[in-house]
Amino acid sequence: MSESACKLLLDTNVWLDYYLGDRPQSDAAKNLVLYADEGGMTLAYAGTSIKDVFYLIQRDFKEQFRRKQDKVTDAQSLACKSFAWGCVRNMAQIAVAVPVGEPQVWLASHYEDFHGDFEDDLVLAALETSKADFFVTGDEVLRRKAPRGAFDAADMLAYLRMRDEAAV
């Protein structure tokens, strides 16, 4: 495997940053995904993340409508749902799902005393079983508890660029 051909597991919040342009880390997430794609790297996500991305994108857009007009029309609700479907379809095209099944649930349950957030523990278990080289998350606490190299999107991109430049 070449130096640039590595596997990055992206946490749910990084995918949300990638799809929702108004978040503070959106540019970093977009640039990281583009760089990884151009470099032939594998992007991955915990199988549980995709349903969260779908739900949270719909919720975010509906909340924007509610702030502007106090309600969401049926047409707007349908548009939110359609956009969320487009995001998860794209996610499934550009990244691979790391299955979350009994082995990951078992492993996550053993992280309880170490990091008591079950949803995060499932992501950590997916990270462990995926054999990803790096974990990318905007969650600082989760980065500190990750069993392998963990970065936020901006730092991951900076590291990859530096690594790739040094390899030349």
Biotite code that builds the C-alpha atoms (Angstrom):
import biotite.structure as struc

atoms = struc.array([
    struc.Atom([0.000, 0.000, 0.000], chain_id="A", res_id=1, res_name="MET", atom_name="CA", element="C"),
    struc.Atom([1.397, 3.424, -0.926], chain_id="A", res_id=2, res_name="SER", atom_name="CA", element="C"),
    struc.Atom([1.768, 6.125, 1.676], chain_id="A", res_id=3, res_name="GLU", atom_name="CA", element="C"),
    struc.Atom([-1.184, 8.071, 0.287], chain_id="A", res_id=4, res_name="SER", atom_name="CA", element="C"),
    struc.Atom([-3.460, 5.028, 0.026], chain_id="A", res_id=5, res_name="ALA", atom_name="CA", element="C"),
    struc.Atom([-4.767, 5.075, 3.567], chain_id="A", res_id=6, res_name="CYS", atom_name="CA", element="C"),
    struc.Atom([-8.181, 4.634, 5.119], chain_id="A", res_id=7, res_name="LYS", atom_name="CA", element="C"),
    struc.Atom([-9.915, 7.433, 7.016], chain_id="A", res_id=8, res_name="LEU", atom_name="CA", element="C"),
    struc.Atom([-12.961, 6.784, 9.180], chain_id="A", res_id=9, res_name="LEU", atom_name="CA", element="C"),
    struc.Atom([-15.003, 9.993, 9.332], chain_id="A", res_id=10, res_name="LEU", atom_name="CA", element="C"),
    struc.Atom([-17.292, 10.573, 12.301], chain_id="A", res_id=11, res_name="ASP", atom_name="CA", element="C"),
    struc.Atom([-20.890, 11.684, 11.825], chain_id="A", res_id=12, res_name="THR", atom_name="CA", element="C"),
    struc.Atom([-20.067, 15.307, 12.649], chain_id="A", res_id=13, res_name="ASN", atom_name="CA", element="C"),
    struc.Atom([-17.505, 15.459, 9.823], chain_id="A", res_id=14, res_name="VAL", atom_name="CA", element="C"),
    struc.Atom([-20.096, 14.208, 7.334], chain_id="A", res_id=15, res_name="TRP", atom_name="CA", element="C"),
    struc.Atom([-22.515, 16.854, 8.602], chain_id="A", res_id=16, res_name="LEU", atom_name="CA", element="C"),
    struc.Atom([-19.800, 19.486, 8.170], chain_id="A", res_id=17, res_name="ASP", atom_name="CA", element="C"),
    struc.Atom([-19.279, 18.214, 4.626], chain_id="A", res_id=18, res_name="TYR", atom_name="CA", element="C"),
    struc.Atom([-22.945, 18.436, 3.642], chain_id="A", res_id=19, res_name="TYR", atom_name="CA", element="C"),
    struc.Atom([-24.083, 21.459, 5.655], chain_id="A", res_id=20, res_name="LEU", atom_name="CA", element="C"),
    struc.Atom([-22.119, 24.451, 4.452], chain_id="A", res_id=21, res_name="GLY", atom_name="CA", element="C"),
    struc.Atom([-22.957, 26.766, 7.348], chain_id="A", res_id=22, res_name="ASP", atom_name="CA", element="C"),
    struc.Atom([-21.040, 24.833, 10.019], chain_id="A", res_id=23, res_name="ARG", atom_name="CA", element="C"),
    struc.Atom([-17.679, 26.120, 11.320], chain_id="A", res_id=24, res_name="PRO", atom_name="CA", element="C"),
    struc.Atom([-15.729, 23.085, 10.030], chain_id="A", res_id=25, res_name="GLN", atom_name="CA", element="C"),
    struc.Atom([-17.522, 22.794, 6.670], chain_id="A", res_id=26, res_name="SER", atom_name="CA", element="C"),
    struc.Atom([-14.647, 24.087, 4.539], chain_id="A", res_id=27, res_name="ASP", atom_name="CA", element="C"),
    struc.Atom([-12.146, 21.808, 6.272], chain_id="A", res_id=28, res_name="ALA", atom_name="CA", element="C"),
    struc.Atom([-14.408, 18.769, 5.805], chain_id="A", res_id=29, res_name="ALA", atom_name="CA", element="C"),
    struc.Atom([-14.985, 19.543, 2.126], chain_id="A", res_id=30, res_name="LYS", atom_name="CA", element="C"),
    struc.Atom([-11.280, 20.057, 1.495], chain_id="A", res_id=31, res_name="ASN", atom_name="CA", element="C"),
    struc.Atom([-10.384, 16.845, 3.306], chain_id="A", res_id=32, res_name="LEU", atom_name="CA", element="C"),
    struc.Atom([-12.883, 14.745, 1.346], chain_id="A", res_id=33, res_name="VAL", atom_name="CA", element="C"),
    struc.Atom([-11.662, 16.246, -1.928], chain_id="A", res_id=34, res_name="LEU", atom_name="CA", element="C"),
    struc.Atom([-7.998, 15.677, -1.027], chain_id="A", res_id=35, res_name="TYR", atom_name="CA", element="C"),
    struc.Atom([-8.673, 12.087, 0.042], chain_id="A", res_id=36, res_name="ALA", atom_name="CA", element="C"),
    struc.Atom([-10.575, 11.398, -3.167], chain_id="A", res_id=37, res_name="ASP", atom_name="CA", element="C"),
    struc.Atom([-7.847, 12.892, -5.351], chain_id="A", res_id=38, res_name="GLU", atom_name="CA", element="C"),
    struc.Atom([-5.219, 10.912, -3.429], chain_id="A", res_id=39, res_name="GLY", atom_name="CA", element="C"),
    struc.Atom([-6.991, 7.575, -3.818], chain_id="A", res_id=40, res_name="GLY", atom_name="CA", element="C"),
    struc.Atom([-7.632, 7.253, -0.100], chain_id="A", res_id=41, res_name="MET", atom_name="CA", element="C"),
    struc.Atom([-10.532, 5.245, 1.252], chain_id="A", res_id=42, res_name="THR", atom_name="CA", element="C"),
    struc.Atom([-13.174, 7.130, 3.178], chain_id="A", res_id=43, res_name="LEU", atom_name="CA", element="C"),
    struc.Atom([-15.293, 5.171, 5.634], chain_id="A", res_id=44, res_name="ALA", atom_name="CA", element="C"),
    struc.Atom([-18.088, 5.706, 8.122], chain_id="A", res_id=45, res_name="TYR", atom_name="CA", element="C"),
    struc.Atom([-19.577, 3.659, 10.925], chain_id="A", res_id=46, res_name="ALA", atom_name="CA", element="C"),
    struc.Atom([-22.755, 2.003, 9.670], chain_id="A", res_id=47, res_name="GLY", atom_name="CA", element="C"),
    struc.Atom([-24.749, 3.824, 12.336], chain_id="A", res_id=48, res_name="THR", atom_name="CA", element="C"),
    struc.Atom([-23.609, 7.228, 11.085], chain_id="A", res_id=49, res_name="SER", atom_name="CA", element="C"),
    struc.Atom([-25.536, 7.241, 7.835], chain_id="A", res_id=50, res_name="ILE", atom_name="CA", element="C"),
    struc.Atom([-28.943, 7.157, 9.510], chain_id="A", res_id=51, res_name="LYS", atom_name="CA", element="C"),
    struc.Atom([-27.830, 9.952, 11.840], chain_id="A", res_id=52, res_name="ASP", atom_name="CA", element="C"),
    struc.Atom([-26.679, 12.039, 8.874], chain_id="A", res_id=53, res_name="VAL", atom_name="CA", element="C"),
    struc.Atom([-30.054, 11.521, 7.187], chain_id="A", res_id=54, res_name="PHE", atom_name="CA", element="C"),
    struc.Atom([-32.017, 12.499, 10.287], chain_id="A", res_id=55, res_name="TYR", atom_name="CA", element="C"),
    struc.Atom([-29.824, 15.450, 11.313], chain_id="A", res_id=56, res_name="LEU", atom_name="CA", element="C"),
    struc.Atom([-29.697, 17.008, 7.847], chain_id="A", res_id=57, res_name="ILE", atom_name="CA", element="C"),
    struc.Atom([-33.495, 16.934, 7.608], chain_id="A", res_id=58, res_name="GLN", atom_name="CA", element="C"),
    struc.Atom([-33.796, 18.355, 11.116], chain_id="A", res_id=59, res_name="ARG", atom_name="CA", element="C"),
    struc.Atom([-31.299, 21.132, 10.401], chain_id="A", res_id=60, res_name="ASP", atom_name="CA", element="C"),
    struc.Atom([-33.059, 22.303, 7.250], chain_id="A", res_id=61, res_name="PHE", atom_name="CA", element="C"),
    struc.Atom([-36.510, 22.132, 8.834], chain_id="A", res_id=62, res_name="LYS", atom_name="CA", element="C"),
    struc.Atom([-35.228, 24.175, 11.768], chain_id="A", res_id=63, res_name="GLU", atom_name="CA", element="C"),
    struc.Atom([-33.988, 26.822, 9.326], chain_id="A", res_id=64, res_name="GLN", atom_name="CA", element="C"),
    struc.Atom([-37.464, 27.041, 7.807], chain_id="A", res_id=65, res_name="PHE", atom_name="CA", element="C"),
    struc.Atom([-39.055, 27.268, 11.269], chain_id="A", res_id=66, res_name="ARG", atom_name="CA", element="C"),
    struc.Atom([-36.742, 30.132, 12.254], chain_id="A", res_id=67, res_name="ARG", atom_name="CA", element="C"),
    struc.Atom([-37.770, 32.071, 9.142], chain_id="A", res_id=68, res_name="LYS", atom_name="CA", element="C"),
    struc.Atom([-41.503, 31.378, 9.053], chain_id="A", res_id=69, res_name="GLN", atom_name="CA", element="C"),
    struc.Atom([-42.525, 29.465, 12.217], chain_id="A", res_id=70, res_name="ASP", atom_name="CA", element="C"),
    struc.Atom([-43.599, 26.367, 10.294], chain_id="A", res_id=71, res_name="LYS", atom_name="CA", element="C"),
    struc.Atom([-42.538, 23.965, 7.592], chain_id="A", res_id=72, res_name="VAL", atom_name="CA", element="C"),
    struc.Atom([-44.832, 23.450, 4.624], chain_id="A", res_id=73, res_name="THR", atom_name="CA", element="C"),
    struc.Atom([-45.350, 20.011, 3.119], chain_id="A", res_id=74, res_name="ASP", atom_name="CA", element="C"),
    struc.Atom([-43.329, 21.039, 0.066], chain_id="A", res_id=75, res_name="ALA", atom_name="CA", element="C"),
    struc.Atom([-40.457, 22.268, 2.240], chain_id="A", res_id=76, res_name="GLN", atom_name="CA", element="C"),
    struc.Atom([-40.549, 19.095, 4.292], chain_id="A", res_id=77, res_name="SER", atom_name="CA", element="C"),
    struc.Atom([-40.356, 17.044, 1.106], chain_id="A", res_id=78, res_name="LEU", atom_name="CA", element="C"),
    struc.Atom([-37.429, 19.159, -0.110], chain_id="A", res_id=79, res_name="ALA", atom_name="CA", element="C"),
    struc.Atom([-35.596, 18.588, 3.199], chain_id="A", res_id=80, res_name="CYS", atom_name="CA", element="C"),
    struc.Atom([-36.159, 14.858, 2.897], chain_id="A", res_id=81, res_name="LYS", atom_name="CA", element="C"),
    struc.Atom([-35.048, 14.826, -0.729], chain_id="A", res_id=82, res_name="SER", atom_name="CA", element="C"),
    struc.Atom([-31.855, 16.695, 0.130], chain_id="A", res_id=83, res_name="PHE", atom_name="CA", element="C"),
    struc.Atom([-31.101, 14.303, 3.003], chain_id="A", res_id=84, res_name="ALA", atom_name="CA", element="C"),
    struc.Atom([-31.589, 11.330, 0.661], chain_id="A", res_id=85, res_name="TRP", atom_name="CA", element="C"),
    struc.Atom([-29.188, 12.915, -1.803], chain_id="A", res_id=86, res_name="GLY", atom_name="CA", element="C"),
    struc.Atom([-26.579, 13.338, 0.917], chain_id="A", res_id=87, res_name="CYS", atom_name="CA", element="C"),
    struc.Atom([-26.749, 9.737, 2.119], chain_id="A", res_id=88, res_name="VAL", atom_name="CA", element="C"),
    struc.Atom([-26.680, 8.447, -1.451], chain_id="A", res_id=89, res_name="ARG", atom_name="CA", element="C"),
    struc.Atom([-23.582, 10.507, -2.081], chain_id="A", res_id=90, res_name="ASN", atom_name="CA", element="C"),
    struc.Atom([-22.057, 9.319, 1.188], chain_id="A", res_id=91, res_name="MET", atom_name="CA", element="C"),
    struc.Atom([-22.608, 5.707, 0.155], chain_id="A", res_id=92, res_name="ALA", atom_name="CA", element="C"),
    struc.Atom([-20.979, 6.405, -3.224], chain_id="A", res_id=93, res_name="GLN", atom_name="CA", element="C"),
    struc.Atom([-17.834, 8.107, -1.967], chain_id="A", res_id=94, res_name="ILE", atom_name="CA", element="C"),
    struc.Atom([-17.231, 6.103, 1.203], chain_id="A", res_id=95, res_name="ALA", atom_name="CA", element="C"),
    struc.Atom([-17.555, 2.583, 2.537], chain_id="A", res_id=96, res_name="VAL", atom_name="CA", element="C"),
    struc.Atom([-19.740, 1.590, 5.449], chain_id="A", res_id=97, res_name="ALA", atom_name="CA", element="C"),
    struc.Atom([-18.097, -0.180, 8.343], chain_id="A", res_id=98, res_name="VAL", atom_name="CA", element="C"),
    struc.Atom([-20.725, -2.645, 9.556], chain_id="A", res_id=99, res_name="PRO", atom_name="CA", element="C"),
    struc.Atom([-21.937, -2.268, 13.105], chain_id="A", res_id=100, res_name="VAL", atom_name="CA", element="C"),
    struc.Atom([-23.203, -5.592, 14.355], chain_id="A", res_id=101, res_name="GLY", atom_name="CA", element="C"),
    struc.Atom([-22.801, -7.877, 17.342], chain_id="A", res_id=102, res_name="GLU", atom_name="CA", element="C"),
    struc.Atom([-18.979, -7.695, 17.480], chain_id="A", res_id=103, res_name="PRO", atom_name="CA", element="C"),
    struc.Atom([-19.053, -3.889, 17.507], chain_id="A", res_id=104, res_name="GLN", atom_name="CA", element="C"),
    struc.Atom([-21.852, -3.777, 20.082], chain_id="A", res_id=105, res_name="VAL", atom_name="CA", element="C"),
    struc.Atom([-19.844, -6.141, 22.277], chain_id="A", res_id=106, res_name="TRP", atom_name="CA", element="C"),
    struc.Atom([-16.724, -4.026, 21.876], chain_id="A", res_id=107, res_name="LEU", atom_name="CA", element="C"),
    struc.Atom([-18.646, -0.789, 22.485], chain_id="A", res_id=108, res_name="ALA", atom_name="CA", element="C"),
    struc.Atom([-20.079, -2.204, 25.702], chain_id="A", res_id=109, res_name="SER", atom_name="CA", element="C"),
    struc.Atom([-16.517, -2.717, 26.917], chain_id="A", res_id=110, res_name="HIS", atom_name="CA", element="C"),
    struc.Atom([-15.767, 0.977, 26.324], chain_id="A", res_id=111, res_name="TYR", atom_name="CA", element="C"),
    struc.Atom([-18.513, 1.988, 28.756], chain_id="A", res_id=112, res_name="GLU", atom_name="CA", element="C"),
    struc.Atom([-16.199, 2.705, 31.678], chain_id="A", res_id=113, res_name="ASP", atom_name="CA", element="C"),
    struc.Atom([-13.645, 4.335, 29.396], chain_id="A", res_id=114, res_name="PHE", atom_name="CA", element="C"),
    struc.Atom([-16.091, 6.541, 27.460], chain_id="A", res_id=115, res_name="HIS", atom_name="CA", element="C"),
    struc.Atom([-19.731, 6.273, 28.507], chain_id="A", res_id=116, res_name="GLY", atom_name="CA", element="C"),
    struc.Atom([-21.396, 7.591, 25.333], chain_id="A", res_id=117, res_name="ASP", atom_name="CA", element="C"),
    struc.Atom([-22.786, 4.475, 23.616], chain_id="A", res_id=118, res_name="PHE", atom_name="CA", element="C"),
    struc.Atom([-23.168, 6.135, 20.207], chain_id="A", res_id=119, res_name="GLU", atom_name="CA", element="C"),
    struc.Atom([-19.525, 7.271, 20.308], chain_id="A", res_id=120, res_name="ASP", atom_name="CA", element="C"),
    struc.Atom([-18.488, 3.862, 21.608], chain_id="A", res_id=121, res_name="ASP", atom_name="CA", element="C"),
    struc.Atom([-20.080, 2.225, 18.553], chain_id="A", res_id=122, res_name="LEU", atom_name="CA", element="C"),
    struc.Atom([-18.029, 4.549, 16.339], chain_id="A", res_id=123, res_name="VAL", atom_name="CA", element="C"),
    struc.Atom([-14.869, 3.654, 18.268], chain_id="A", res_id=124, res_name="LEU", atom_name="CA", element="C"),
    struc.Atom([-15.705, -0.038, 17.871], chain_id="A", res_id=125, res_name="ALA", atom_name="CA", element="C"),
    struc.Atom([-16.218, 0.477, 14.134], chain_id="A", res_id=126, res_name="ALA", atom_name="CA", element="C"),
    struc.Atom([-12.875, 2.278, 14.014], chain_id="A", res_id=127, res_name="LEU", atom_name="CA", element="C"),
    struc.Atom([-11.176, -0.617, 15.745], chain_id="A", res_id=128, res_name="GLU", atom_name="CA", element="C"),
    struc.Atom([-12.696, -3.314, 13.546], chain_id="A", res_id=129, res_name="THR", atom_name="CA", element="C"),
    struc.Atom([-12.299, -1.333, 10.306], chain_id="A", res_id=130, res_name="SER", atom_name="CA", element="C"),
    struc.Atom([-8.531, -1.156, 10.647], chain_id="A", res_id=131, res_name="LYS", atom_name="CA", element="C"),
    struc.Atom([-8.724, 2.471, 9.472], chain_id="A", res_id=132, res_name="ALA", atom_name="CA", element="C"),
    struc.Atom([-5.428, 4.295, 9.623], chain_id="A", res_id=133, res_name="ASP", atom_name="CA", element="C"),
    struc.Atom([-6.942, 7.494, 10.995], chain_id="A", res_id=134, res_name="PHE", atom_name="CA", element="C"),
    struc.Atom([-10.098, 8.729, 12.677], chain_id="A", res_id=135, res_name="PHE", atom_name="CA", element="C"),
    struc.Atom([-11.503, 12.169, 11.870], chain_id="A", res_id=136, res_name="VAL", atom_name="CA", element="C"),
    struc.Atom([-13.943, 13.804, 14.267], chain_id="A", res_id=137, res_name="THR", atom_name="CA", element="C"),
    struc.Atom([-14.852, 17.252, 15.476], chain_id="A", res_id=138, res_name="GLY", atom_name="CA", element="C"),
    struc.Atom([-15.443, 15.832, 18.959], chain_id="A", res_id=139, res_name="ASP", atom_name="CA", element="C"),
    struc.Atom([-12.368, 16.719, 21.016], chain_id="A", res_id=140, res_name="GLU", atom_name="CA", element="C"),
    struc.Atom([-13.161, 14.273, 23.833], chain_id="A", res_id=141, res_name="VAL", atom_name="CA", element="C"),
    struc.Atom([-13.660, 11.439, 21.364], chain_id="A", res_id=142, res_name="LEU", atom_name="CA", element="C"),
    struc.Atom([-10.349, 12.279, 19.641], chain_id="A", res_id=143, res_name="ARG", atom_name="CA", element="C"),
    struc.Atom([-8.524, 11.878, 22.941], chain_id="A", res_id=144, res_name="ARG", atom_name="CA", element="C"),
    struc.Atom([-10.135, 8.484, 23.544], chain_id="A", res_id=145, res_name="LYS", atom_name="CA", element="C"),
    struc.Atom([-9.658, 7.045, 20.056], chain_id="A", res_id=146, res_name="ALA", atom_name="CA", element="C"),
    struc.Atom([-7.493, 3.908, 19.879], chain_id="A", res_id=147, res_name="PRO", atom_name="CA", element="C"),
    struc.Atom([-5.467, 5.261, 16.927], chain_id="A", res_id=148, res_name="ARG", atom_name="CA", element="C"),
    struc.Atom([-4.515, 8.549, 15.287], chain_id="A", res_id=149, res_name="GLY", atom_name="CA", element="C"),
    struc.Atom([-7.428, 10.951, 15.561], chain_id="A", res_id=150, res_name="ALA", atom_name="CA", element="C"),
    struc.Atom([-7.657, 14.439, 14.108], chain_id="A", res_id=151, res_name="PHE", atom_name="CA", element="C"),
    struc.Atom([-10.222, 17.079, 13.324], chain_id="A", res_id=152, res_name="ASP", atom_name="CA", element="C"),
    struc.Atom([-10.740, 17.656, 9.589], chain_id="A", res_id=153, res_name="ALA", atom_name="CA", element="C"),
    struc.Atom([-8.377, 20.639, 9.315], chain_id="A", res_id=154, res_name="ALA", atom_name="CA", element="C"),
    struc.Atom([-5.552, 18.899, 11.179], chain_id="A", res_id=155, res_name="ASP", atom_name="CA", element="C"),
    struc.Atom([-6.061, 15.665, 9.228], chain_id="A", res_id=156, res_name="MET", atom_name="CA", element="C"),
    struc.Atom([-5.784, 17.543, 5.959], chain_id="A", res_id=157, res_name="LEU", atom_name="CA", element="C"),
    struc.Atom([-2.669, 19.390, 7.133], chain_id="A", res_id=158, res_name="ALA", atom_name="CA", element="C"),
    struc.Atom([-1.084, 16.120, 8.271], chain_id="A", res_id=159, res_name="TYR", atom_name="CA", element="C"),
    struc.Atom([-1.850, 14.342, 4.989], chain_id="A", res_id=160, res_name="LEU", atom_name="CA", element="C"),
    struc.Atom([-0.480, 17.218, 2.916], chain_id="A", res_id=161, res_name="ARG", atom_name="CA", element="C"),
    struc.Atom([2.686, 17.361, 5.014], chain_id="A", res_id=162, res_name="MET", atom_name="CA", element="C"),
    struc.Atom([3.101, 13.579, 4.826], chain_id="A", res_id=163, res_name="ARG", atom_name="CA", element="C"),
    struc.Atom([2.583, 13.537, 1.078], chain_id="A", res_id=164, res_name="ASP", atom_name="CA", element="C"),
    struc.Atom([5.002, 16.431, 0.513], chain_id="A", res_id=165, res_name="GLU", atom_name="CA", element="C"),
    struc.Atom([7.656, 14.676, 2.616], chain_id="A", res_id=166, res_name="ALA", atom_name="CA", element="C"),
    struc.Atom([7.214, 11.505, 0.538], chain_id="A", res_id=167, res_name="ALA", atom_name="CA", element="C"),
    struc.Atom([8.103, 13.359, -2.680], chain_id="A", res_id=168, res_name="VAL", atom_name="CA", element="C"),
])
